Amino acid sequence: MDTIDNRQLLVINSFEEYSMHLGKELGVSNWHKIDQEQINKFADATLDHQWIHTDEEKAKREGPFGGTIAHGYLTLALIPYLWKQIVDVRNIKMEINYGIESFKFGQPVLVDSEVQLKAKLNTITNLRGVTKVIIEATLMIKDQPKPAYTGSVVFLYHFV
């Protein structure tokens, strides 16, 4: 294992090594602060400028949360970035973000909140040389008991 910010970064080199973690928590990412600049850039990239995300004054005045909130899809889009802080899969020709399944949003992520991804290996399958894993992903919000979301992400790996 390597370390990242005094935490263990899980290194996986093969299907067999991955399989040893079936049913186990793989780890957690660093905390990541979602600020208004990131929310605005996401709004620009996706053309989703709904006021609850981008209009700080209106969100304070009229919104139910006292300020802006991150787009739900922004929090989902952070999965690859946060995942790389948990697991380093090596000896692969290719890695594919294959899908997402059964995501439920538990609560909004308020601007300037910090989030952290927690990952657990739910299933692993060898598809004639391609490894398919389903990871239970939970996005925690700092100082909040309820997660922003829970669901499953599917990755495909072609080990060398």
Disulfide bonds with the S-S distance in Angstrom:
none
